[in-house]
Amino acid sequence: MDQPTPHPGPSGSEAQPVVCASCGTRPPGEIPPTWTCSVENGTRQYFCVDCARANLRAIEGRLDSSWW
């Protein structure tokens, strides 16, 4: 692909709080390694482990979350 890789946003207290883009769940602290990150239309979105497992085939097929 010819698109540049987006750089991560600010860290620490400057960062936006992370919320699951599907169900609205918030992690208890930092983003757990079991959460999935997806860049859709230039926006970084995170999905909790439950939503990621429920939509694994769509994620692997690179479908935007609006399709699931």
KEDOBA-392654 format. One record per residue: x, y, z of N, C-alpha, C, O, CB in turn; residue in one letter. Coordinates in nm, 2 decimals, padded with zeros to 4 digits. Glycine has a CB too. Layout:
N
    n.u    n.v    n.w   ca.u   ca.v   ca.w    c.u    c.v    c.w    o.u    o.v    o.w   cb.u   cb.v   cb.w code
      X      Y      Z      X      Y      Z      X      Y      Z      X      Y      Z      X      Y      Z    A
...
# end
This chain:
68
    n.u    n.v    n.w   ca.u   ca.v   ca.w    c.u    c.v    c.w    o.u    o.v    o.w   cb.u   cb.v   cb.w code
  00.08 -00.12  00.00  00.00  00.00  00.00  00.09  00.12  00.00  00.20  00.12  00.06 -00.10  00.00  00.12    M
  00.04  00.23 -00.06  00.12  00.35 -00.07  00.09  00.45  00.03  00.14  00.57  00.02  00.10  00.41 -00.21    D
  00.01  00.42  00.13 -00.02  00.51  00.24  00.08  00.51  00.35  00.12  00.40  00.39 -00.17  00.49  00.29    Q
  00.11  00.62  00.40  00.21  00.62  00.52  00.14  00.57  00.64  00.02  00.58  00.66  00.26  00.76  00.54    P
  00.22  00.51  00.73  00.17  00.45  00.85  00.15  00.57  00.95  00.24  00.65  00.97  00.27  00.35  00.92    T
  00.03  00.58  01.01  00.00  00.69  01.10  00.08  00.68  01.23  00.10  00.57  01.27 -00.15  00.70  01.13    P
  00.13  00.79  01.28  00.21  00.78  01.40  00.11  00.78  01.52  00.01  00.84  01.51  00.30  00.91  01.41    H
  00.15  00.72  01.63  00.07  00.71  01.75  00.05  00.85  01.80  00.13  00.94  01.79  00.13  00.62  01.86    P
 -00.06  00.87  01.87 -00.10  01.00  01.93 -00.02  01.03  02.05  00.07  00.95  02.09 -00.24  01.01  01.96    G
 -00.04  01.14  02.12  00.03  01.17  02.24  00.01  01.07  02.35 -00.10  01.00  02.35 -00.01  01.31  02.29    P
  00.10  01.05  02.44  00.09  00.95  02.54  00.07  01.02  02.68  00.09  01.15  02.69  00.21  00.86  02.55    S
  00.04  00.95  02.78  00.03  01.00  02.91 -00.10  01.08  02.93 -00.21  01.04  02.87  00.14  01.09  02.94    G
 -00.10  01.18  03.01 -00.22  01.26  03.04 -00.28  01.34  02.92 -00.39  01.38  02.93 -00.19  01.35  03.16    S
 -00.19  01.36  02.82 -00.24  01.44  02.70 -00.33  01.35  02.61 -00.40  01.41  02.53 -00.12  01.49  02.63    E
 -00.32  01.22  02.62 -00.39  01.13  02.53 -00.54  01.13  02.56 -00.59  01.16  02.67 -00.34  00.99  02.54    A
 -00.62  01.11  02.45 -00.76  01.09  02.46 -00.79  00.96  02.53 -00.72  00.87  02.52 -00.83  01.10  02.32    Q
 -00.90  00.96  02.62 -00.93  00.83  02.68 -00.97  00.73  02.57 -01.04  00.76  02.48 -01.04  00.85  02.78    P
 -00.93  00.60  02.59 -00.96  00.50  02.49 -01.09  00.44  02.53 -01.12  00.40  02.64 -00.84  00.39  02.49    V
 -01.17  00.42  02.42 -01.31  00.36  02.44 -01.32  00.26  02.32 -01.28  00.29  02.21 -01.42  00.47  02.44    V
 -01.39  00.15  02.35 -01.42  00.05  02.24 -01.51  00.12  02.14 -01.62  00.17  02.18 -01.48 -00.08  02.30    C
 -01.48  00.12  02.02 -01.56  00.19  01.92 -01.69  00.12  01.89 -01.78  00.17  01.83 -01.48  00.20  01.79    A
 -01.70 -00.01  01.94 -01.82 -00.08  01.91 -01.92 -00.08  02.03 -02.04 -00.05  02.01 -01.79 -00.23  01.88    S
 -01.87 -00.11  02.15 -01.96 -00.12  02.27 -01.94 -00.01  02.37 -02.03  00.01  02.46 -01.94 -00.25  02.33    C
 -01.83  00.07  02.36 -01.81  00.18  02.45 -01.74  00.14  02.58 -01.73  00.22  02.67 -01.94  00.24  02.49    G
 -01.69  00.02  02.59 -01.62 -00.03  02.71 -01.49  00.05  02.72 -01.42  00.08  02.62 -01.59 -00.18  02.70    T
 -01.45  00.09  02.85 -01.32  00.16  02.87 -01.23  00.06  02.94 -01.27 -00.01  03.03 -01.35  00.28  02.96    R
 -01.10  00.06  02.91 -01.01 -00.03  02.98 -00.98  00.03  03.12 -00.99  00.15  03.14 -00.88 -00.04  02.90    P
 -00.95 -00.06  03.21 -00.92 -00.02  03.35 -00.80  00.07  03.36 -00.79  00.14  03.47 -00.91 -00.14  03.44    P
 -00.71  00.07  03.27 -00.59  00.15  03.28 -00.54  00.18  03.14 -00.61  00.25  03.06 -00.48  00.08  03.36    G
 -00.42  00.13  03.11 -00.37  00.15  02.97 -00.44  00.05  02.88 -00.51 -00.04  02.93 -00.22  00.13  02.97    E
 -00.42  00.06  02.75 -00.49 -00.03  02.65 -00.43 -00.17  02.67 -00.31 -00.19  02.66 -00.47  00.02  02.51    I
 -00.51 -00.27  02.70 -00.46 -00.41  02.71 -00.41 -00.46  02.58 -00.46 -00.42  02.48 -00.57 -00.50  02.77    P
 -00.31 -00.55  02.58 -00.26 -00.60  02.46 -00.36 -00.69  02.38 -00.34 -00.72  02.27 -00.14 -00.69  02.49    P
 -00.47 -00.73  02.45 -00.58 -00.81  02.38 -00.67 -00.72  02.30 -00.75 -00.78  02.22 -00.65 -00.89  02.48    T
 -00.67 -00.59  02.31 -00.76 -00.51  02.23 -00.70 -00.49  02.09 -00.58 -00.51  02.07 -00.77 -00.37  02.30    W
 -00.79 -00.47  01.99 -00.75 -00.45  01.85 -00.75 -00.31  01.81 -00.85 -00.24  01.85 -00.84 -00.54  01.76    T
 -00.66 -00.27  01.74 -00.65 -00.13  01.69 -00.67 -00.13  01.53 -00.62 -00.22  01.46 -00.51 -00.06  01.72    C
 -00.76 -00.04  01.49 -00.79 -00.04  01.34 -00.78  00.11  01.30 -00.83  00.20  01.37 -00.92 -00.10  01.31    S
 -00.73  00.14  01.19 -00.73  00.27  01.13 -00.83  00.27  01.02 -00.81  00.21  00.92 -00.58  00.32  01.08    V
 -00.94  00.35  01.04 -01.04  00.36  00.94 -01.06  00.51  00.90 -01.09  00.59  00.99 -01.17  00.30  00.99    E
 -01.05  00.54  00.77 -01.07  00.67  00.72 -00.97  00.77  00.80 -01.01  00.88  00.83 -01.21  00.72  00.74    N
 -00.85  00.72  00.83 -00.75  00.81  00.89 -00.77  00.82  01.04 -00.70  00.90  01.11 -00.75  00.94  00.83    G
 -00.87  00.75  01.10 -00.89  00.76  01.24 -00.86  00.63  01.31 -00.91  00.53  01.27 -01.04  00.80  01.27    T
 -00.78  00.64  01.42 -00.75  00.52  01.49 -00.87  00.48  01.58 -00.91  00.56  01.66 -00.62  00.54  01.58    R
 -00.91  00.35  01.57 -01.02  00.30  01.66 -00.97  00.18  01.73 -00.89  00.10  01.68 -01.15  00.27  01.57    Q
 -01.02  00.16  01.85 -00.99  00.05  01.93 -01.11 -00.04  01.96 -01.22  00.02  01.97 -00.92  00.09  02.07    Y
 -01.09 -00.17  01.96 -01.20 -00.26  01.99 -01.16 -00.35  02.10 -01.05 -00.41  02.10 -01.24 -00.34  01.86    F
 -01.25 -00.37  02.20 -01.22 -00.45  02.32 -01.21 -00.60  02.27 -01.25 -00.63  02.16 -01.33 -00.44  02.43    C
 -01.16 -00.68  02.36 -01.14 -00.82  02.32 -01.27 -00.89  02.29 -01.27 -00.98  02.19 -01.07 -00.90  02.44    V
 -01.38 -00.86  02.35 -01.51 -00.93  02.32 -01.56 -00.89  02.18 -01.61 -00.97  02.11 -01.62 -00.89  02.43    D
 -01.56 -00.76  02.15 -01.60 -00.71  02.02 -01.51 -00.76  01.91 -01.55 -00.80  01.80 -01.61 -00.56  02.01    C
 -01.38 -00.77  01.94 -01.28 -00.82  01.84 -01.31 -00.96  01.81 -01.30 -01.01  01.69 -01.14 -00.79  01.88    A
 -01.33 -01.04  01.91 -01.36 -01.19  01.89 -01.49 -01.21  01.82 -01.49 -01.30  01.73 -01.36 -01.26  02.03    R
 -01.59 -01.13  01.85 -01.72 -01.15  01.78 -01.71 -01.11  01.63 -01.79 -01.16  01.55 -01.82 -01.06  01.85    A
 -01.62 -01.03  01.59 -01.61 -00.98  01.45 -01.48 -01.01  01.39 -01.43 -00.94  01.30 -01.63 -00.83  01.45    N
 -01.41 -01.12  01.43 -01.28 -01.16  01.39 -01.27 -01.17  01.23 -01.18 -01.12  01.17 -01.24 -01.29  01.45    L
 -01.37 -01.24  01.17 -01.36 -01.26  01.03 -01.37 -01.13  00.95 -01.30 -01.11  00.85 -01.47 -01.35  00.98    R
 -01.45 -01.04  01.00 -01.47 -00.91  00.93 -01.34 -00.83  00.95 -01.30 -00.76  00.86 -01.59 -00.83  00.99    A
 -01.28 -00.84  01.07 -01.15 -00.76  01.09 -01.04 -00.82  01.00 -00.97 -00.74  00.94 -01.11 -00.77  01.24    I
 -01.03 -00.95  00.99 -00.93 -01.01  00.91 -00.95 -00.98  00.76 -00.86 -00.98  00.68 -00.92 -01.16  00.93    E
 -01.08 -00.97  00.72 -01.11 -00.93  00.59 -01.10 -00.78  00.56 -01.13 -00.74  00.45 -01.25 -00.98  00.56    G
 -01.05 -00.71  00.66 -01.03 -00.57  00.65 -01.16 -00.49  00.61 -01.15 -00.39  00.54 -00.92 -00.54  00.54    R
 -01.27 -00.53  00.66 -01.39 -00.46  00.64 -01.40 -00.35  00.75 -01.36 -00.37  00.86 -01.52 -00.55  00.65    L
 -01.44 -00.23  00.71 -01.46 -00.12  00.81 -01.57 -00.17  00.91 -01.66 -00.24  00.88 -01.50  00.01  00.74    D
 -01.56 -00.11  01.03 -01.65 -00.15  01.14 -01.79 -00.11  01.10 -01.88 -00.17  01.16 -01.61 -00.09  01.27    S
 -01.81 -00.02  01.01 -01.95  00.01  00.97 -02.02 -00.10  00.90 -02.14 -00.11  00.90 -01.95  00.14  00.88    S
 -01.94 -00.20  00.85 -02.00 -00.32  00.78 -02.04 -00.42  00.88 -02.12 -00.51  00.85 -01.90 -00.37  00.68    W
 -01.99 -00.43  01.00 -02.02 -00.53  01.10 -02.13 -00.48  01.19 -02.18 -00.55  01.28 -01.91 -00.57  01.18    W
# end
